[in-house]
Amino acid sequence: MAPDLRERVGERRPDDRLVEHDVGARVARAAHERLVVARHDDDARPPAREIVVRGQLRGLPAAARGDDVDALGVEQQPKHFTDVGDVLDEEHPEPLARRISSPILHTLFSPSTTGEADAEWVRSGRALTRPEGRWSTGSLVNTALKRTPLYESHVKAGARMVPFGGWEMPVQYAGIVEEHRAVRAAVGCFDVSHMGEFEVEGPQALASLQRLTTNDVAALEVGQVQYSLLCYPDGGIVDDLTLYRLAPERFMLTVNASNIDKDWSWVREHGAAARWRNVSDDTGLIAAQGPKAEALVGRLADRDVTGIAYYHFAEGRVAGIRTLISRTGYTGEDGFELYVAAVDTPRLWSALLEAGRGDGVVPVGLGARDTLRLEMRYALYGNDIDATTNPLEAGLGWIVKPAKGDFVGRDAIEKVRVPGPRRKLIGLEMADRSVARHGYAVTTPVASPTVGREGAPTANTIGIVTSGSYGPSVERSIAMAYVASAQAAVGTELGVEIRGQVRPARVVKTPFHPSRVKK
């Protein structure tokens, strides 16, 4: 392993973890250092078919070198690292697991092929190793992973578990595409208990939230939910969140799992006048999404859930368990997010899966959650929005309400509003089967696909892909990207540089798939 790369990896901070829903992201090419998707044939757990390992390619058989194996770059992964095996399979008709056998693991990590320095790097625990007798995606940062109340349920169901936002979470059960399509056609259940929940109350709660968030909290009635942002003074985004008005002077914020600690410090610092309580560890959260979700939850609830409007909630009992029933979600389908006490989460999970058998209910992992939200153009923190993003660039101006008065970041955001943002987050559709990944350059189109070689045409870089994958419902490769505003119009022909070639793409209207939420 090149010393400069080892030093860069060693400089990663303990809080550099995966970001919420970040599956299939941070795929890039690297000149010398590779992460290779391989198979461990001795693993007795059928779902854990692929693993991700680190090493140089010189020890691999000739058939496994080059573009036959999609190499993943470490350099372009400053914050994220994720299991991409199933997403890569969308690009390759022959599964990667069939092309690479388990003996490669011994080759990659043996001193004879990687060098003593590399072998020591592996032995030190800073490289990816086999945890607890099974293969799973590993983080480049050696961190202890939290587990949701449903961890044992996931393992028993044969889910492939991966590190995610500091948690060990299921990326898939039967398969990403199968789970994705089940949500669109019937109903799927998601474990989102890793999300963070903060409660704030008291006479100063409303004023504190008005100062902290971009949306107009005063417009919320009790029983309503609001999508909003926390912003830095320079307009960059701290996090996106949902805000619940539980009572006239009591609210709840649901924040992204990877941002819990950061967000908690931020709200305590800037909203100190109110009384705050971090209830994340005490709260379980299950999402039931799909056209049959209402019927499923309705059979188990002690109240009529059909009367709960979109972005509204009600309290009741589901499967006899006290539940906050919220008609919200991250898939574009109708459904609910069910907040319960952490200790009651396994019982509710089992009840939903049992009661939904006739509806075709399936448990759904983070992989399908990512493809579902991408088809809807829902922003993913850490990919599509982050501390460097102005809300207006991301198309989130509709949740920024300057008329309500001053709030953190207001002045910086308004300075961008008048001239307009210099870049915009747009939707891309690939013209062929190639897949645009996070971090790939968006370019002007060229007549010849090959670029960057002597005599080849030059493509001008005008932006960068933030999220991309194959969309199972739209049956094409789609992506989100920031591009210069002049190139952001629907219909503009662009290119995406993929492994040294510019593949044709077009700016399209979003969402890629129509919303079917109940309003």
N, C-alpha and C positions, 0 to 999 in steps of 0.2 A: 504494500500500500504506500502510495506516495506520502512522504513526511508532511508536505504542506496540507494535504487533505486530512491526514490524521490530526494535525494541529487544529484545523478548522472545526472538525467534528468535536474535538476535545474542548473547544471553546463554547459549545452549546450550553445554555443555562438550564437548570432543572425545570424552569417553567416553560421551556420550549416543548409543548406537547401538541397532540393532535387537536384540531379545531372541530367543533360540532358538525356532524354529518359529512366530514371530509373523507369520502370514500372514492377511490379512483382518481385522486388528485396528485399533484406534484410529480407527474411523470415527465422525465426529460432525458436527454442523452448525455453521456459523459465520455470523455476521450479515453480514460484509462481505468477508472474505477466503476464497477458494475454491481448492481443488485439484480439477481437472476431468480426468476420464478422457477421452482423445481419441485420434484415430488419426493416424498419420503415413503417408500413402499412398505416399510415395516410398521407404519402407524396403524393401529387397530381401529382408530376412529374414522369411519368412512367420510364424513364431511370434511375432514381436515386434509384435503388432497394436495393442495399446493402450499408451499412455504416460501418465504422470502429470505434469501441468504446473501451475504456480502462476500465479494472476492474478485480477483482478476480473472479474465476469461481465458488466459493462456492455457489453463488446465482442462478446458472443455474440449469435447470432440468437435471436429470441424463442422458437423451439421448443426451444432448448437451455438456457433459464433455468428456475429454480424446481425443483420436485421431479422434473422429467423427467430431470435430471442429478443424481445423488446427490452432493452436495457434501461434501467432507471437511474437517473443521475443523483448523486448525493449533493452536489454543489448547489443545485437549484431547489433544495428542500430546506430552507432556513427554519421553518417551523413545523412542517408536517411530514409524516411518514406513514404510509398506509398500505393495506393489502389491496393489490390491484389485479390479482389473478383472474377473477371472473370477468373484469372489464377488458382485460387484455384478450381474453378468449373471444370477445366479440370481433376482434381484428383478425384472428387467426383461425381458419376453419378447423385445423387440427389442434386439439388442446395442447397447451404447453406441457402439461404433465406427461404426455405421451412421448415428448421429445427429449426430456431430460430425466435421467434416472438417479436414484439416491446415491450411488457411488460417487457422483460428482461432489457431494458434500464433503467426502473425505479428501478429494482432490483439491477442492477450494481451500480447505483449512489445514492442509498438510504443509509443514515447513519446506518440503522439497519443491513445492510449486508456488507458494506464496511468499516464502522467505521467513526467516525467524522473527523479524520485526512484526510482520503481519500475524504470524501465529501467536505471538505474545499479545497482540492487540485483541485477538479473539479470546485467549485465555483470561485476559484481564476483566472480561465481562462487559467491555464497551462495545463489542461487536454483537451481532445477533446470534443468540444461542438458543438451544432447545429448552423451553421452560416447562418444568413440572411434568416431564414425560410426554409432552405432545407438542407438535409444531404449531406455531401461531406467528402472525406478524409481530415483529418487535420494534420498539422505538429505539432510535439512535441515542436517546437519553435513558440512562438506567434509573427508572423511577418505579416506585411501588404503585401498583394499580389498585384503584378502588373497585368495588363490585356493587351492583345494584341489588335490591332484594330479590330480583328474579334470576340471579346468576345460576343457581342450581337448576332452575327450570330450563334455562337455555342449554346447559350442558347435557341434561337428561334428554332433551329434544334433539341432540346431535348438532347444535349450532356451531359454526366456526367462530371462535372467539378471537378478538383482536384488541390491542390497546387502542384507545380512542378517547381523546380529551382527558387523559389521566385515568380512564376507566377501562375495565375489561368488558367488552361489549360484543354482541353477536353481529357479524357482518352479513351472514346469510344462514339459511337453514337448507331448503331444497335447491335454491339457486336464485340469483338476483333477478333474472328476467321472469322466471316463473312467479316469484313473489310480487314483482312489479305489476304483472298482468292480473294477478289475483286481486290486488287492491283496486285496479281500474274496473274489473268485472264483478267483483263480489265484495269481500271485506278482508282486511288484514289488521293484525294487532301488532303494535310497536311498543317496545320497552323504551321509554324516554325518561326513566327515573333518574338518569344522570344529570338532567337539567337542574338549574338552580332556582330556588324560590326565596324571595325576601318579602317579609311583611313590614308595612310601615303604617303607623297610626298616630292619632293625636290631633290636636287643633292645628298643628303646623304641617301635617302630612300633605295636604293639597298644595300648599305654597312651596314646600320642599320639592315635590314632584314637578311642579310647574317650572321651577328653576333648573331641575336636573334633566328633564326630558324635552324633546322637540315638539311633541304633539300637545294638543290642548286638553289637559287632564280635566279641566273644569267642565268640559263638554260631556264627560262620562256620567251616566246615570248608574245607580247601584244595580248590579247585574249585567253590566256591559264590560266588554274587553276592548282594548285599544292596542294597535301596533305602534311602536315608537322607537326612539333612539336615545342613547346616552352619547353625548359628544364632548370632545375636548374643546378648549377655548379657541384653537385654530380651525375648528370645524371638522376635524377628523373624528371617526366614529369609535367610541369606546366599546359599544355593543348594540345589537338590536334586541328587542324584547317585546313581550306582551304584558300589558298592564291591566289588572282587574280591580274594579271598585267593589269591594266586599261590603262596605257600609259607608255612610257619609264621611267618616273620618278614618277609614281603614281600607288599605289597598294591598295588593300583592303584585310583585314583579316576577316574571319568569325569564331567566337569562340563560345564555348558552353555557354548557357544561365546562368548557375550557376556560371560560372567563369568570367563573364564580368568585375566585379570590380577588381578582383585579376589580371586578364590579363591586364587590362588597366593600373594599377599601374606598372606592370612588364615591359610592352613595353615602357612606358614613362621613366622609370628609366634606362633601358638598351639600349634604342634607341633614346636618347634625341637629337641627332644631326639632326634628321629628323623632319618634321612637321607632327604632329599627330592630328587626329580629330575623336572623338567617335560619330558615326552617328547611333548608335543602336536605339535610340528612334525615329529617323526620318525614319527608314527603315522597311518596311514590307516584309515578305518572305513567299511564298507559294510554296510547292513542288507538282508537278503533276507526279505521278509515275505509271508505268505499261505498258504493250505492246501496249495500245491504247493512251498513253500519247502524242506521237509525232503527231498523227493525230488531237488530241484535241487542243493542243497548236497551231498547224499549221493552223487550221481553223480560229483562232482568231488573229494570228500574221500578221504583215504587211511585213514580210520577209520569205524566205524559211528556216525553221528551220531544215530541213533534212540535210542541209550542215554543221550544228554545230556538230563538232566531240566530242567524250567523253572527259571530262575534258577541254572543251573549252567553250567560251561564246561569245555572240554578243549582241549588243544593238539594240532595236527596239521598236515596240509598240504591245502590246497584249491587245485585247479588247479596243483599242484606248488609252491605258495607257502606258506611257514610262516605259520600262522594261529592266532590264539586264537579258538576257535569258541564263542560265547556264546549260549545259548538265552534271549535277552531281546529286547525291542523296544518300540515306542511306538505300536502300531496295534491291539492287541487280537487280532491273528491270530498263529498259530504262526509261528515263524521264528527267524532267527539274526542276530546282529551279529558281523561278521567283522573282527577287528583284524589288520592287517598292517603291514609297513614301508611308509612313505609312497611309496617308489620302486616298490613292487610293486603299488600300488593300481590303476593303469590296467590292468595285465595281468589282475588278478582281476576287475575290472569287466567287461572284454571277455569273459572266459571265462564268467561268469555269464549275461550276455545271450545269448551264442552257445548255450550248453548249454540255456538255458531257452526257446528258440524254440518248441519243441513244447508247452511248458506254457503258452504265452501270456504269458511274462515281459515286463514293460515297465519302463523307467526311470521313476522317480516323483520329482516335485519337492516343494518345501516346502508348496505349496498343499494337495495331497492329504494330506501328512503332518499338516497342521493339522486338516483335517476328520476324518481317521481318529482322531486322539487325542481330539478333542472328543467324538466319539460314545462313546468309552470313559471320558469324564470324567477323563482324565489331565491333571494340572496342568501349566500352562505358566508358567515363571518369567517375571515381568514383567507377566503378565496376571492369573493366578489366585493366584499367591503372589509375595511380595516381602519387602522389609525391614520392611514394616508389618504383615505377616501372622503371627499366631500359628499354629503347626501345628494346634492343636485346632480353630480356626475353619475351616481348610481340609479337615478330615476326615482329617488325617494323623497322628492320635494313635496309630495302629497301628505307626508307625515311631519312636515316642518311648518309650524304655524307661528310666524313672526308677529302676527297681530295680537297674540295673547300677552305679549310683554317680553321682558328680558329672560333669557335662559342661556346656559353655558353653550357657547359656540354660535350664538345667534348672529353676532356682528360679522364673523368670518364667513358664515354661510351666505348672508345677504350681500356681501361684497362680490360673491360669485354670481348671484342671481341676476344682477343688472346686465353685465356683459355676456353672461351665459358661460357654462363650463367649457373648458378647452378640450375635454375628452368626455365621452359618453359610454355607458355600458350598453352594449347592443347584443342582439341575438344573431348567431351565425348558423347557416346550414351548409354542410359540406356537400360538394357536387358529386363526390364519389364515396367509396366505403371507408376512406381514411378517417381517423378519429383525432380531433383537436383536443389536446390535453392542457391542463393548467400549466402556464409558463411558456407555452409555445408562442412564437412571434407571429403577429398578424402583419401582413405585407400588402403592398400593391400587387395586382396580378401580373404574371409574366407569361409569355407565350410558351416557353419551355419550362418544365417543372424543376430541372436541376439548376441550383444557384450556388454561388460561392466558389465555384471551380474556375480554373483558367479558361477563358473563352465563353463562359456561360453568362447569361444575362443577370443583371443585378436587380433585386427586389428591394424596395424601400420599406423599412419597418415603420409601421404607423400605429402599432398597438400591441396588446398582449392578451392571450386567452386566460380567463380566470377560472372557468369551469367547462368541462367538455366530456361527452360520452356518447355512446349509442343510445338513442331514445327508443325503448321497446314499444311504446304506444304509437309513436309517429313513424317508426321503422326507418329512421335515417340518423346520421351522425349530426349532432347539434352541439352548440357551444355558446358561452357568453364571453364577451371580450370587451376590453376598453380600447377604443380607437379615437383618433382625432375627430372632433365634432364635424369637420368638413366631410369625412368619409362615413358618417353614421346613418345616412338616409337609407330607408328600406329600398332594396333593389341594387345597392352598390355592390359591384363585383370586387372581391378582395382575394387574398390568398392566406394560407397558414403554412408556415415552414415546419415540415415534419421530416426529421432525419435527412436534412440536406436538400429536400425537395419542397417546392411551393405547390401545395395542393389547392385547387380552386374552391372558393367559398363565396357565399352571398349573404348580405345583410337581410334578415327577414323580420317580419312582425312577430312580436311575442305577446302572450305566451305561445310556446310551440304547440301545446295541447290545450283545448278549451277547458276552462274552469267549470266544474259541475257541483260547486258548493251550493247549499240550500240557502237562499236569501229570502 
